[in-house]
Each structure stands twice: as C-alpha cells, then as structure tokens.
Amino acid sequence: MIRRASIPGRINIIGEHTDYAGGCSLAFASQHRLLLEAEFLDSGFYGDETVVALWKEGGGPPVRLEIESSIPIGKGMSSSAALCLSIVLCIHGDIIDKQAACLEAQRLEQTVLGTPCGLLDQMTMMHSSKDYCTLINFSNFETKSIPIPESWMFKIVDSGIHRTLRDTDYRHLESGEVQSNHVRNENARVEKAISCSSEKLGVLMNESHDSLVMLGVSTPEVDAQVQSLQNQEGILGARMMGGGFGGMILVLVEGDHVLPEHPLVVPSSPGFVEELI
C-alpha cells in the first residue's frame, strides 16, 4: 500500500502567540505544500532520519518515506507542523478526525522535534478552505470559515534570518503582564480584523508587530526590515509572522504591482491523504 499526504503551508494574518494562551487567530492555508509518500513494507524503515523518527514515534509500521516540499524551512510558515501532520495522516489514513490529527501532530512535534508549539499551525492546515481564512478560537478549538475580501492581498518577504524555535524558549513571558497584555490586545485585533477594510487591516498588522516586539520575539534586524516595508508606497501593513526571531514578513499590499518580485499568497485547500495503491 502507498499513501500520500498533501499539507499546505500556514499564513497567519493576525493573532500571533495566542494559541497556547487560549486566544484566537485569523489564518489561512497557503499554496505552498509538503507531500509525503509512504510505501508500506514488510520490514525495515527507509527515509530521512528525522522523518523516520517521527514515523516510529507515531506508531507507524515498516515503510519507505519520500518527501517533496515547497514550504520554506525555518521561515515562519510551519514546515515542521506540515511534516508532522503528513506523518499522522499517512499512518492513520483518512479515517482520523481532523482535530485528533492536529493533536497527534502537535505531540510529535513537541516530543521528537522539541518545539514548544501550540495548535495554530496544525489547525490552520487542517481546517482551512480555498478562498477562505479560518478564525480559530483556542479556548474551545472552534473554527469558522470567513471569506477573504478581494482587497486583502498578501505577499511574504524573507527576512533572510533563519531561526530554530526548538532552541528558543519564547514562552518565558507566558505568565507575565506583557504576555497577558499582548494576548488581550491581539485578540481584540483579531475581532476587529474580521471583514474590515484593507487599510484598517494594515493598521492592525502594524500594531500587531509592535506588540510582538514588546513581547520579545522579534529582532532589531527584522524590525528594521518591517519598518522599511511599512514606509513603502503601496504597502498597507507589515509584520513578522510565525514564532519569531526571523523568517518571513507578512505584507499587505494595495495590488499585485507592489513588490512585483514576490507572488501573492492565496488561500489553499486543507491537508489531505490519499491511497495510491
């Protein structure tokens, strides 16, 4: 038997560092995808060492594993969460519940990769719909699909700074006043963002970045790039995206003519698995 899982990348519009604090986020699955093909065998495990370790931790049988991915690694688009979800779906097939797959992928990422992740990445990847963004409430794990206005046009700019979250304890502020203020204000920004104009969304994104700077998850180099982008004509807002300390910068543009060297990121279909043989 051969199973193939296809998992999208994750674009978080607003609502960063809120998932592990019971907050909310507004995100969507990008057109970037990771493909994992699993050929079930009678004996032996073949593939990349880390991928095999994840497979074994998930309780998978003997297998040959091959990966293709257009999701940038270490750039805030959740390549590790996509990998873990692909493992879970290939082990269990399409009978596993979406939320159960998210929770198991989170467990694998925390156990094997050592990343202290919440559920933003996994839930976005599994609950998103094409042409929609997903509102996620992490206090009860409810999701709601919301059409993305035509005026919301996003691009991503690589800061050029690679980061490894497993080596970074970004939850040290979890019980502090700064973190509490960030989550409260970020939740309010998510609420305001729903169906707002692109101009207003740009303001909210800029505010979100400032809050993440106060939270301590950005860097001076990233901040300088964000500020430069925010000041460019045709750019409505920009902020760091993902766990922090580098990676991609999310940019809201007036039209595709802005930053012409970067393609638009668009909402894609959720993760899925299929049996080839």
C-alpha positions as a Python dict, from the first residue, in 0.01 Angstrom:
ca = {
    (1, 'M'): (0, 0, 0),
    (2, 'I'): (115, 353, -75),
    (3, 'R'): (-35, 661, 92),
    (4, 'R'): (39, 1020, 0),
    (5, 'A'): (-34, 1316, 225),
    (6, 'S'): (-50, 1675, 98),
    (7, 'I'): (-22, 1951, 359),
    (8, 'P'): (-28, 2330, 294),
    (9, 'G'): (189, 2598, 447),
    (10, 'R'): (40, 2839, 701),
    (11, 'I'): (-14, 3213, 670),
    (12, 'N'): (-127, 3383, 989),
    (13, 'I'): (-294, 3715, 912),
    (14, 'I'): (-322, 3825, 1274),
    (15, 'G'): (-333, 3662, 1614),
    (16, 'E'): (29, 3562, 1683),
    (17, 'H'): (147, 3394, 2004),
    (18, 'T'): (-210, 3349, 2126),
    (19, 'D'): (-276, 2980, 2062),
    (20, 'Y'): (-102, 2843, 2373),
    (21, 'A'): (-277, 3111, 2583),
    (22, 'G'): (-635, 3030, 2480),
    (23, 'G'): (-661, 3327, 2245),
    (24, 'C'): (-768, 3346, 1881),
    (25, 'S'): (-615, 3381, 1535),
    (26, 'L'): (-715, 3457, 1178),
    (27, 'A'): (-511, 3249, 934),
    (28, 'F'): (-523, 3057, 608),
    (29, 'A'): (-351, 2770, 429),
    (30, 'S'): (-109, 2886, 158),
    (31, 'Q'): (-49, 2740, -186),
    (32, 'H'): (287, 2602, -71),
    (33, 'R'): (264, 2230, 3),
    (34, 'L'): (455, 1940, 154),
    (35, 'L'): (399, 1597, 0),
    (36, 'L'): (487, 1279, 189),
    (37, 'E'): (466, 945, 11),
    (38, 'A'): (467, 639, 237),
    (39, 'E'): (518, 294, 84),
    (40, 'F'): (428, 32, 343),
    (41, 'L'): (675, -259, 364),
    (42, 'D'): (705, -598, 531),
    (43, 'S'): (1016, -489, 718),
    (44, 'G'): (1258, -200, 759),
    (45, 'F'): (1235, 179, 778),
    (46, 'Y'): (1381, 389, 498),
    (47, 'G'): (1398, 766, 465),
    (48, 'D'): (1540, 1077, 627),
    (49, 'E'): (1648, 1010, 984),
    (50, 'T'): (1419, 1273, 1139),
    (51, 'V'): (1122, 1170, 929),
    (52, 'V'): (1171, 807, 1028),
    (53, 'A'): (1197, 907, 1395),
    (54, 'L'): (864, 1092, 1370),
    (55, 'W'): (708, 793, 1192),
    (56, 'K'): (823, 550, 1461),
    (57, 'E'): (705, 781, 1742),
    (58, 'G'): (365, 788, 1571),
    (59, 'G'): (350, 408, 1578),
    (60, 'G'): (385, 361, 1202),
    (61, 'P'): (470, 19, 1050),
    (62, 'P'): (774, -61, 830),
    (63, 'V'): (787, 193, 548),
    (64, 'R'): (979, 380, 280),
    (65, 'L'): (927, 757, 313),
    (66, 'E'): (986, 1021, 45),
    (67, 'I'): (923, 1396, 82),
    (68, 'E'): (879, 1687, -155),
    (69, 'S'): (810, 2035, -19),
    (70, 'S'): (777, 2393, -138),
    (71, 'I'): (723, 2519, 219),
    (72, 'P'): (1032, 2719, 323),
    (73, 'I'): (1211, 2567, 624),
    (74, 'G'): (1266, 2786, 930),
    (75, 'K'): (1078, 3080, 778),
    (76, 'G'): (763, 3101, 992),
    (77, 'M'): (538, 2904, 756),
    (78, 'S'): (526, 2592, 973),
    (79, 'S'): (721, 2339, 769),
    (80, 'S'): (768, 2125, 1082),
    (81, 'A'): (395, 2118, 1158),
    (82, 'A'): (327, 2022, 796),
    (83, 'L'): (575, 1737, 821),
    (84, 'C'): (423, 1607, 1145),
    (85, 'L'): (70, 1625, 1002),
    (86, 'S'): (179, 1437, 691),
    (87, 'I'): (321, 1162, 913),
    (88, 'V'): (-3, 1135, 1110),
    (89, 'L'): (-224, 1125, 801),
    (90, 'C'): (-10, 864, 626),
    (91, 'I'): (-11, 641, 934),
    (92, 'H'): (-384, 664, 1000),
    (93, 'G'): (-529, 734, 656),
    (94, 'D'): (-843, 941, 608),
    (95, 'I'): (-1029, 782, 900),
    (96, 'I'): (-864, 1002, 1161),
    (97, 'D'): (-1062, 1302, 1283),
    (98, 'K'): (-914, 1638, 1181),
    (99, 'Q'): (-871, 1765, 1535),
    (100, 'A'): (-729, 1433, 1652),
    (101, 'A'): (-474, 1460, 1370),
    (102, 'C'): (-385, 1812, 1487),
    (103, 'L'): (-331, 1698, 1845),
    (104, 'E'): (-120, 1398, 1744),
    (105, 'A'): (91, 1613, 1510),
    (106, 'Q'): (145, 1862, 1795),
    (107, 'R'): (257, 1575, 2019),
    (108, 'L'): (506, 1450, 1761),
    (109, 'E'): (648, 1798, 1707),
    (110, 'Q'): (692, 1857, 2078),
    (111, 'T'): (830, 1509, 2152),
    (112, 'V'): (1063, 1446, 1858),
    (113, 'L'): (1147, 1794, 1727),
    (114, 'G'): (1144, 1964, 2067),
    (115, 'T'): (933, 2259, 1955),
    (116, 'P'): (703, 2404, 2228),
    (117, 'C'): (428, 2469, 1974),
    (118, 'G'): (61, 2548, 2016),
    (119, 'L'): (-208, 2439, 1770),
    (120, 'L'): (-226, 2737, 1533),
    (121, 'D'): (-27, 2572, 1256),
    (122, 'Q'): (-194, 2233, 1261),
    (123, 'M'): (-549, 2368, 1291),
    (124, 'T'): (-498, 2618, 1010),
    (125, 'M'): (-363, 2344, 783),
    (126, 'M'): (-646, 2103, 855),
    (127, 'H'): (-948, 2335, 892),
    (128, 'S'): (-885, 2586, 613),
    (129, 'S'): (-1078, 2615, 287),
    (130, 'K'): (-982, 2752, -54),
    (131, 'D'): (-1069, 3124, -84),
    (132, 'Y'): (-1138, 3148, 292),
    (133, 'C'): (-946, 3235, 604),
    (134, 'T'): (-1009, 3048, 926),
    (135, 'L'): (-1099, 3209, 1257),
    (136, 'I'): (-971, 2984, 1535),
    (137, 'N'): (-1073, 3014, 1899),
    (138, 'F'): (-812, 2832, 2104),
    (139, 'S'): (-1017, 2844, 2423),
    (140, 'N'): (-1259, 2585, 2281),
    (141, 'F'): (-1090, 2490, 1947),
    (142, 'E'): (-1387, 2609, 1742),
    (143, 'T'): (-1319, 2721, 1385),
    (144, 'K'): (-1514, 2938, 1144),
    (145, 'S'): (-1453, 2992, 773),
    (146, 'I'): (-1461, 3356, 665),
    (147, 'P'): (-1441, 3473, 300),
    (148, 'I'): (-1129, 3679, 236),
    (149, 'P'): (-1218, 4021, 89),
    (150, 'E'): (-1080, 4079, -262),
    (151, 'S'): (-894, 4384, -132),
    (152, 'W'): (-689, 4173, 110),
    (153, 'M'): (-376, 4092, -92),
    (154, 'F'): (-78, 3942, 85),
    (155, 'K'): (285, 3883, -2),
    (156, 'I'): (565, 3737, 205),
    (157, 'V'): (918, 3873, 221),
    (158, 'D'): (1203, 3660, 350),
    (159, 'S'): (1393, 3845, 621),
    (160, 'G'): (1696, 3632, 544),
    (161, 'I'): (1724, 3538, 910),
    (162, 'H'): (1691, 3166, 975),
    (163, 'R'): (1560, 3065, 1315),
    (164, 'T'): (1525, 2738, 1504),
    (165, 'L'): (1243, 2752, 1756),
    (166, 'R'): (1347, 2435, 1936),
    (167, 'D'): (1649, 2629, 2065),
    (168, 'T'): (1442, 2930, 2168),
    (169, 'D'): (1222, 2949, 2479),
    (170, 'Y'): (969, 3203, 2351),
    (171, 'R'): (717, 3119, 2622),
    (172, 'H'): (913, 3270, 2907),
    (173, 'L'): (663, 3558, 2925),
    (174, 'E'): (365, 3323, 2947),
    (175, 'S'): (264, 3426, 3299),
    (176, 'G'): (386, 3785, 3279),
    (177, 'E'): (191, 4107, 3238),
    (178, 'V'): (349, 4179, 2899),
    (179, 'Q'): (229, 3846, 2764),
    (180, 'S'): (-118, 3892, 2912),
    (181, 'N'): (-148, 4238, 2758),
    (182, 'H'): (-30, 4105, 2422),
    (183, 'V'): (-286, 3824, 2415),
    (184, 'R'): (-571, 4052, 2522),
    (185, 'N'): (-486, 4320, 2266),
    (186, 'E'): (-410, 4068, 1991),
    (187, 'N'): (-747, 3901, 2047),
    (188, 'A'): (-912, 4242, 2009),
    (189, 'R'): (-720, 4298, 1685),
    (190, 'V'): (-843, 3965, 1550),
    (191, 'E'): (-1201, 4062, 1628),
    (192, 'K'): (-1158, 4400, 1458),
    (193, 'A'): (-993, 4241, 1155),
    (194, 'I'): (-1291, 4028, 1057),
    (195, 'S'): (-1440, 4185, 743),
    (196, 'C'): (-1256, 4515, 793),
    (197, 'S'): (-1111, 4723, 509),
    (198, 'S'): (-762, 4653, 384),
    (199, 'E'): (-649, 4993, 513),
    (200, 'K'): (-771, 4914, 863),
    (201, 'L'): (-621, 4565, 848),
    (202, 'G'): (-286, 4721, 763),
    (203, 'V'): (-302, 4935, 1076),
    (204, 'L'): (-388, 4628, 1286),
    (205, 'M'): (-97, 4433, 1138),
    (206, 'N'): (144, 4716, 1221),
    (207, 'E'): (8, 4726, 1576),
    (208, 'S'): (49, 4350, 1600),
    (209, 'H'): (416, 4374, 1509),
    (210, 'D'): (475, 4645, 1768),
    (211, 'S'): (315, 4420, 2029),
    (212, 'L'): (534, 4125, 1926),
    (213, 'V'): (839, 4349, 1966),
    (214, 'M'): (728, 4425, 2322),
    (215, 'L'): (672, 4054, 2378),
    (216, 'G'): (1036, 3994, 2293),
    (217, 'V'): (1000, 3760, 1996),
    (218, 'S'): (1139, 3986, 1723),
    (219, 'T'): (1491, 4107, 1647),
    (220, 'P'): (1632, 4451, 1559),
    (221, 'E'): (1719, 4325, 1210),
    (222, 'V'): (1363, 4206, 1145),
    (223, 'D'): (1219, 4527, 1296),
    (224, 'A'): (1427, 4739, 1059),
    (225, 'Q'): (1303, 4542, 759),
    (226, 'V'): (942, 4562, 877),
    (227, 'Q'): (966, 4937, 927),
    (228, 'S'): (1120, 4982, 583),
    (229, 'L'): (837, 4784, 424),
    (230, 'Q'): (571, 4973, 620),
    (231, 'N'): (706, 5301, 477),
    (232, 'Q'): (697, 5190, 113),
    (233, 'E'): (429, 5323, -120),
    (234, 'G'): (154, 5072, -186),
    (235, 'I'): (215, 4875, 134),
    (236, 'L'): (-69, 4897, 384),
    (237, 'G'): (86, 4698, 666),
    (238, 'A'): (365, 4455, 755),
    (239, 'R'): (457, 4236, 1049),
    (240, 'M'): (675, 3943, 1143),
    (241, 'M'): (496, 3612, 1107),
    (242, 'G'): (533, 3287, 1299),
    (243, 'G'): (718, 3207, 1620),
    (244, 'G'): (961, 3493, 1575),
    (245, 'F'): (1335, 3564, 1566),
    (246, 'G'): (1346, 3571, 1186),
    (247, 'G'): (1165, 3405, 900),
    (248, 'M'): (902, 3558, 676),
    (249, 'I'): (747, 3904, 698),
    (250, 'L'): (379, 3920, 602),
    (251, 'V'): (300, 4223, 386),
    (252, 'L'): (-44, 4360, 295),
    (253, 'V'): (-28, 4533, -44),
    (254, 'E'): (-262, 4753, -245),
    (255, 'G'): (-220, 4536, -554),
    (256, 'D'): (-3, 4276, -720),
    (257, 'H'): (208, 4554, -876),
    (258, 'V'): (357, 4627, -534),
    (259, 'L'): (671, 4421, -465),
    (260, 'P'): (645, 4269, -813),
    (261, 'E'): (928, 4024, -746),
    (262, 'H'): (711, 3849, -484),
    (263, 'P'): (399, 3646, -579),
    (264, 'L'): (72, 3684, -394),
    (265, 'V'): (-3, 3420, -131),
    (266, 'V'): (-355, 3286, -168),
    (267, 'P'): (-583, 3063, 43),
    (268, 'S'): (-545, 2697, -47),
    (269, 'S'): (-721, 2370, 32),
    (270, 'P'): (-657, 2193, 363),
    (271, 'G'): (-436, 1892, 425),
    (272, 'F'): (-550, 1554, 299),
    (273, 'V'): (-431, 1198, 242),
    (274, 'E'): (-499, 955, -42),
    (275, 'E'): (-421, 593, -114),
    (276, 'L'): (-234, 544, -441),
    (277, 'I'): (-229, 164, -433),
}
